[in-house]
Amino acid sequence: TTCFLRVKDSLKMQALIANPALITSPKLQNLAFWVSQEDNCISLSALVMWVKLLKFARLTSRLNRIAATLERALPDILALLFIFVVALVAFSITGVLIFGSDLPEYGGFLGALGAQYDALFGNFDSARLYNANRFIGQFFMCAWLTISVLVLLNLLIGIMAHHYSIVCQHEGSLLEPPIFSQVAKQYRVALSRTSSQQKSRPPKPGLSLTAGVSLDPLAPLPGMPSVMQS
């Protein structure tokens, strides 16, 4: 996709440079749009490339334990995520109805979603909420932080801790060598496996120098009479 967009943008640029009379504001805006899409594809490719490094989490038992914990806890995390989304949507709609006419960030549903998400990290102004609605402003934010942080976040931590303890019990002792030692061990195992596969590989078909031929230099070749016998 990135290569296709790069070729497409290059052809458009060359056409505009070759004929400047065709340069108009809509065409420049269209070209800028596709150039920005190319940047988006490059950024996503970089993200996917770095995420692929997670496949090396199986090299050591510590990283393998973390990957197994995430895999085991995924159904519970999805269920908790559903509850979080329901609570987020409910409080966002409530925020639009309460503060929509007084606070610009609660003027629409998407803006209220962003404001509620920012409030999880402490990015909110309690004084503005109080001035917008003295009766329910403070209670609204206190209820949202209680449900999202004190309840749901602690549930997430408890789910991860529970599944991590189960994975550790299945694997046994936690006393293990350092990560670098385990990586070196896996590297040696991979090298020995590769060498054994090369040794067990059947020989290529062709003329064998030793098949059916004696190594004695005085011995006659197959199909020829011996000089000593003549």
Protein Blocks (a to p, Z undefined) as FASTA:
>chain_A
ZZmmmmmmmmmmmmmmmmmmlpcfklmmmmmmmmmmmmmmmmmmmmmmmmmmmmmmmmpm
klmmmmmmmmmmmmmmmmmmmmmmmmmmmmmmmmmmmmmmmmmklmpmklmmmmmmmmmn
opacfklmmmmomklmmmmmmmmmmmmmmmmmmmmmmmmmmmmmmmmmmnopabdcdfkl
mmmmmmmmmmmmmmmmmmmpccdedddfkgopafbfkbccehiacfklZZ
